[in-house]
Amino acid sequence: MENKILHIIGAGLAGSEAAWQAAQRGIKVILHEMRPQNYSPAHKTDNFAELVCSNSLRSDDYEHNAVGLMHEEMRRAGSLIMHCADATKVPAGGALAVDRVAFAQMVTDKIKSHPLIEIVHEEITTLPDENFGDVIIATGPLTSDKLAHDILEFVDNQSLSFFDAIAPVVYKDSIDFSKAWYQSRYDKGDKLDYINCPLSREQYYAFVNELKNGEKVEFHEWEDVHYFEGCLPIEVMAERGDETLTFGPMKPIGLTNPHSTEKPYAVVQLRQDNKEDTLRNMVGFQTKLKYGEQQRIFRMIPGLENAEFARLGGIHKNTFIKSPILLDKYLRLKKRPNIRFAGQITGCEGYIESACVGYMAGYFAAMQLLEKTPVLPPRNTAFGSMLNHLIDDTNIEDFQPMNINFGIFPTISGERTANGKFRKIKGMDRKKAYSERALTEINQWINEIK
């Protein structure tokens, strides 16, 4: 066993999960992390699994939501990331949000205290060769320039990129509660989960106008700018139409302003960002506005006139590879099978999706180092559907990052009717059917891999 060593490059969500899963199966892991010697444009701390964007892992409803289903599958499979998320969660209605500092610290402590995991703080600048041994590259969408360039050359330019944005965080004690109020949409969860700031029609249109005309971060001429549709900057959404935001992050439905009988035309929600509830994240307000413009424009929002910002929004370039062309069913690089890829660099999108792919990469690598054949997760599960997107996506030429969603699951038939045909399952019943099928099959898979 002493010769069974797995190198993992990157201690983000995917790398930390991969390291944990391999070590739990008796594999010696050397985890390479470039911080604190070098930082990506978005990272601010030395902790592993730092959440650089939102503090939310999104919906935790495993009966009707594919993200919640992935949470539940990961919990049952013994995920480190889910264990730490559950232990550091903060109120967020039906979502799973965490205290980002406590979460990253807990992941770091768990990894550092594992007897089979060794941490090496260094930047890997080239793609490891065959002599390096078994490797998982989990450097994320913010892979350092030198390593990203070397990967790009090796995979014959089968690498892509898009731009992602970060939302601002506000000190809660700077919010004016004579205008703002506590309420979760449709009163789901605890009433303190969200703080709401209302805008009248006139205030909303003035705000949208400033969003569209505010000074923004300039891109280089050679940068071909593509945004991930699931995380568009707030001003880009505004540019798509003046009413767009009222159907997106600023929709007023499910909320009642206790300070006025007038129904708000739009609402800005702020979600708890840390366990002490001293910080609030502006939900859906990721932005590429310059710092001074962010403060000026966001203080136009009623209740945020005197807002103090613990963190302003920003934008960064995310890199991913064309996994369906480059990787095999065990996430190995076809041209160099001692190397696996995991996390967002593979073309999954989202915190839990990244950790899920890290879980699979760590498990696959451990089994093959133990000279055993890995058991692939069932196609009908969130695990299996995410893997299928990465290795068998049919839209290869336009391959794009993907969150887990029921659209990438195999279809499910309804009950057989009297004429022998199947009744189509719709709406919430359909989603529940997908989830029930997935959880039945994931339990069987977990029993096999244990």
KENU-551379 format. One record per residue (C-alpha): x, y, z; residue in one letter. Coordinates in steps of 0.5 Angstrom, whole numbers, padded with zeros to 4 digits, always signed. Layout:
BEGIN
XYZa...
***
This chain:
BEGIN
+0000+0000+0000m+0006+0005+0001e+0007+0005-0006n+0000+0007-0008k+0001+0015-0008i-0004+0020-0012l-0002+0027-0013h-0008+0032-0013i-0007+0039-0016i-0011+0044-0013g-0015+0044-0006a-0021+0047-0008g-0028+0044-0007l-0026+0038-0012a-0019+0037-0010g-0021+0037-0003s-0027+0032-0004e-0022+0028-0009a-0017+0028-0003a-0022+0026+0002w-0025+0020-0002q-0018+0017-0004a-0015+0018+0003a-0021+0014+0006q-0020+0008+0002r-0013+0008+0004g-0009+0011-0001i-0003+0016+0000k-0005+0023-0002v+0000+0029-0004i-0005+0035-0005l-0001+0041-0008h-0004+0048-0007e+0000+0054-0010m-0003+0059-0004r-0001+0062+0000p+0005+0063-0005q+0001+0065-0011n-0007+0067-0011y-0012+0067-0017s-0015+0073-0018p-0021+0071-0014a-0018+0068-0008h-0017+0072-0002k-0015+0067+0004t-0011+0061+0005d-0016+0056+0007n-0018+0050+0002f-0025+0050-0001a-0026+0057-0001e-0032+0060-0004l-0030+0066-0008v-0037+0067-0011c-0044+0066-0007s-0044+0063+0000n-0050+0059-0003s-0050+0052-0005l-0057+0053-0008r-0063+0049-0007s-0063+0044-0001d-0070+0041-0004d-0068+0034-0006y-0075+0032-0008e-0076+0037-0013h-0070+0040-0015n-0064+0037-0018a-0059+0041-0014v-0062+0039-0008g-0062+0031-0010l-0055+0032-0012m-0054+0035-0004h-0057+0028-0002e-0054+0023-0006e-0047+0027-0004m-0049+0026+0004r-0051+0019+0003r-0044+0017-0001a-0040+0021+0005g-0038+0027+0002s-0033+0031+0006l-0036+0038+0003i-0043+0036+0004m-0041+0034+0012h-0038+0041+0012c-0043+0045+0009a-0049+0042+0014d-0044+0043+0020a-0043+0051+0018t-0050+0052+0015k-0054+0059+0016v-0061+0061+0015p-0063+0061+0007a-0070+0059+0007g-0070+0053+0002g-0063+0054+0000a-0057+0051+0003l-0052+0057+0005a-0046+0057+0009v-0042+0061+0013d-0036+0062+0008r-0030+0063+0013v-0033+0057+0018a-0034+0052+0012f-0027+0053+0009a-0024+0053+0015q-0027+0046+0017m-0025+0043+0010v-0018+0045+0011t-0018+0042+0018d-0021+0036+0016k-0016+0035+0010i-0010+0037+0014k-0011+0032+0020s-0012+0026+0016h-0006+0022+0017p-0006+0020+0009l-0006+0027+0006i+0000+0031+0006e+0000+0038+0004i+0005+0041-0001v+0005+0049-0002h+0007+0050-0009e+0005+0052-0016e+0005+0046-0021i+0006+0050-0028t+0007+0044-0033t+0002+0038-0034l+0006+0032-0030p+0009+0027-0035d+0008+0020-0034e+0014+0019-0029n+0010+0024-0024f+0005+0018-0023g-0003+0018-0022d-0005+0025-0022v-0012+0029-0021i-0012+0036-0024i-0017+0040-0020a-0015+0047-0021t-0022+0050-0022g-0024+0055-0027p-0018+0060-0024l-0012+0055-0027t-0006+0059-0026s-0004+0062-0033d+0002+0058-0034k-0001+0051-0032l-0007+0053-0037a-0003+0055-0042h+0001+0048-0042d-0006+0044-0042i-0008+0048-0048l-0002+0046-0052e-0003+0039-0050f-0010+0038-0051v-0009+0041-0058d-0013+0048-0056n-0019+0044-0054q-0020+0049-0048s-0025+0054-0048l-0027+0060-0043s-0032+0064-0040f-0033+0070-0036f-0036+0069-0029d-0038+0075-0024a-0038+0076-0016i-0044+0079-0012a-0042+0085-0007p-0043+0083+0001v-0046+0089+0005v-0045+0090+0013y-0052+0088+0016k-0051+0094+0021d-0051+0099+0015s-0058+0097+0012i-0064+0102+0014d-0069+0098+0017f-0074+0103+0016s-0074+0102+0009k-0072+0094+0009a-0075+0088+0012w-0074+0081+0014y-0078+0076+0010q-0077+0070+0006s-0080+0069-0001r-0087+0066+0000y-0085+0066+0007d-0081+0059+0006k-0076+0058+0011g-0075+0063+0017d-0077+0070+0017k-0070+0072+0018l-0067+0069+0012d-0067+0074+0007y-0067+0082+0008i-0071+0086+0003n-0070+0093+0000c-0076+0095-0004p-0076+0100-0011l-0082+0103-0014s-0083+0104-0021r-0079+0110-0022e-0074+0108-0017q-0073+0101-0021y-0072+0105-0028y-0067+0110-0025a-0063+0104-0022f-0063+0100-0029v-0061+0106-0033n-0055+0107-0028e-0054+0100-0029l-0053+0100-0036k-0049+0107-0036n-0045+0106-0031g-0037+0105-0032e-0035+0098-0033k-0029+0093-0033v-0026+0094-0039e-0023+0087-0043f-0017+0087-0047h-0019+0087-0055e-0016+0080-0056w-0021+0077-0050e-0027+0074-0053d-0032+0075-0048v-0037+0069-0046h-0041+0069-0040y-0044+0063-0036f-0052+0064-0037e-0053+0062-0030g-0049+0067-0027c-0050+0074-0031l-0047+0080-0029p-0053+0084-0026i-0052+0090-0031e-0052+0085-0037v-0058+0082-0035m-0061+0090-0035a-0058+0091-0042e-0063+0085-0045r-0069+0089-0043g-0071+0094-0038d-0076+0089-0035e-0071+0083-0035t-0069+0084-0027l-0076+0084-0025t-0077+0077-0027f-0070+0075-0025g-0066+0077-0018p-0071+0083-0017m-0078+0080-0018k-0082+0082-0013p-0087+0076-0012i-0088+0073-0006g-0086+0079-0001l-0090+0084+0003t-0087+0091+0005n-0090+0092+0012p-0087+0099+0011h-0092+0101+0006s-0099+0099+0003t-0096+0100-0004e-0094+0094-0007k-0086+0094-0009p-0085+0094-0017y-0078+0091-0015a-0074+0088-0009v-0067+0087-0008v-0066+0081-0003q-0060+0080+0001l-0058+0073+0004r-0054+0072+0010q-0047+0071+0009d-0044+0068+0016n-0046+0065+0022k-0046+0071+0026e-0050+0075+0021d-0046+0081+0021t-0046+0080+0013l-0051+0080+0008r-0050+0078+0000n-0054+0081-0005m-0057+0076-0009v-0056+0076-0016g-0052+0082-0016f-0046+0079-0019q-0043+0085-0023t-0037+0088-0027k-0038+0095-0025l-0032+0099-0023k-0032+0099-0015y-0033+0106-0015g-0039+0105-0019e-0042+0099-0015q-0042+0104-0009q-0045+0109-0012r-0051+0105-0016i-0052+0100-0011f-0053+0106-0006r-0059+0108-0010m-0063+0102-0007i-0068+0104-0002p-0065+0101+0005g-0058+0101+0002l-0057+0109+0002e-0051+0108+0007n-0049+0101+0006a-0042+0099+0007e-0039+0094+0003f-0035+0088+0006a-0033+0086-0001r-0035+0089-0008l-0037+0085-0014g-0032+0083-0019g-0031+0079-0025i-0026+0073-0027h-0024+0069-0033k-0026+0061-0032n-0023+0056-0036t-0025+0049-0038f-0024+0044-0043i-0028+0040-0048k-0029+0034-0043s-0033+0030-0048p-0027+0030-0053i-0021+0029-0048l-0023+0025-0042l-0025+0017-0042d-0031+0015-0037k-0027+0015-0031y-0025+0022-0032l-0018+0020-0035r-0014+0024-0040l-0015+0019-0046k-0008+0022-0049k-0005+0021-0042r-0009+0016-0038p-0005+0017-0031n-0008+0024-0031i-0015+0025-0029r-0019+0032-0029f-0024+0034-0024a-0028+0040-0022g-0030+0046-0026q-0024+0045-0031i-0028+0039-0034t-0034+0043-0035g-0039+0042-0029c-0041+0049-0026e-0043+0050-0019g-0040+0049-0012y-0044+0042-0011i-0043+0040-0018e-0035+0041-0018s-0035+0037-0011a-0039+0031-0014c-0034+0031-0020v-0028+0031-0015g-0032+0025-0011y-0032+0021-0017m-0025+0023-0019a-0022+0021-0012g-0026+0014-0012y-0024+0012-0019f-0017+0014-0018a-0017+0010-0011a-0020+0004-0014m-0015+0003-0020q-0009+0004-0015l-0012-0001-0011l-0012-0005-0018e-0020-0006-0018k-0025-0004-0023t-0029+0003-0021p-0036+0002-0021v-0039+0007-0025l-0045+0011-0022p-0052+0009-0025p-0054+0014-0031r-0061+0016-0027n-0057+0019-0021t-0055+0026-0021a-0048+0023-0020f-0049+0019-0027g-0052+0025-0030s-0047+0030-0029m-0041+0025-0031l-0045+0023-0037n-0045+0031-0039h-0038+0031-0038l-0036+0025-0042i-0042+0024-0047d-0045+0030-0049d-0047+0030-0056t-0046+0038-0057n-0039+0037-0057i-0038+0043-0062e-0042+0048-0057d-0040+0044-0050f-0041+0049-0045q-0041+0049-0037p-0047+0046-0034m-0051+0046-0027n-0054+0039-0025i-0061+0040-0028n-0067+0034-0029f-0066+0036-0037g-0060+0032-0037i-0063+0026-0033f-0066+0020-0038p-0073+0021-0039t-0078+0017-0034i-0084+0014-0037s-0091+0015-0033g-0096+0010-0031e-0099+0005-0037r-0106+0007-0039t-0112+0003-0041a-0110+0003-0048n-0102+0001-0047g-0099+0008-0047k-0095+0011-0042f-0098+0018-0038r-0093+0023-0039k-0091+0026-0032i-0091+0033-0031k-0089+0039-0026g-0087+0037-0019m-0090+0030-0020d-0085+0029-0025r-0079+0032-0021k-0081+0027-0015k-0081+0021-0020a-0074+0023-0022y-0071+0024-0015s-0074+0017-0012e-0071+0013-0018r-0065+0017-0017a-0064+0016-0009l-0066+0008-0010t-0061+0007-0015e-0056+0011-0011i-0057+0007-0005n-0055+0001-0009q-0049+0004-0012w-0046+0006-0005i-0047-0001-0002n-0043-0003-0008e-0037+0002-0007i-0037+0001+0000k
***
